[in-house]
Amino acid sequence: MKARVRLLKTIGEVAAELGIETHVLRHWEQVGALTVGRDGNGYRTYNDSAIEQARTVLKLRRVGLSLPEVTAAMAPTKSAAQAIVKAKIAALEDEIVRKQQAITFLQHTAECRHRYLDSCPDCASFVRES
């Protein structure tokens, strides 16, 4: 039975695979969101685990977490990670409510029969909402 050889990838290969720039991977490593090995010459080497970690960081960034939030969400303690994720869910839900309110207001103003929005009681009602 042959031993499985783990292929290591360079920073350029991983960046191309993920569709990001190499400086992004370096930055993630610098701020502690990504752990990467080094070869004997000091070059970054990405094993399967580091590549999966980079994919996770990328996905968390794309769903709106800041790098400090990403680092916290990838914390070894589940409760710390869950707290960050739950806070982001609440923030996204609040954002959805605000955007839906904006759509409702804009739809009304687009269809409003009043010539000036400030003469429309419905528009005035929308404006007073926080």
C-alpha positions, 0 to 999 in steps of 0.5 A: 500500500502506497503512502499518500503524498500530500502536495504542497501548493505555493501562495500563487497557486492557492491565490489563483485557485481561490480567485484572490490576490496573493497579498490578500493571503499574506494579509490574512496570515499577518492578522492571524486569520490564516496559519501557513507553513514555511519550507526550508527557504522560508517560502509559504507552503499551503497543505490541504488544511491551510487551503481549507482554512483559506477557503473558510476565511474567504467564505466568511469574508464574502458573507460579511464578516470583518477580519477580526470577526473571521478570526474570532469565528474561527476560534477554537472555542465553539461558544466564542465562534457562535457568539460572533456568528449569531451577532452577524446574523442579527446584524444581517437581519436588521439590514434586511429590515432596513433595506425592505423599508427603503424599498417600500418607501422608494416604491411608494415615491415612484408611484406617488400621485402627489407632485411633491413628496413633502405634500404626501401624508404617506411620504411624510409618515415614511420620513418620520420612521427611524 
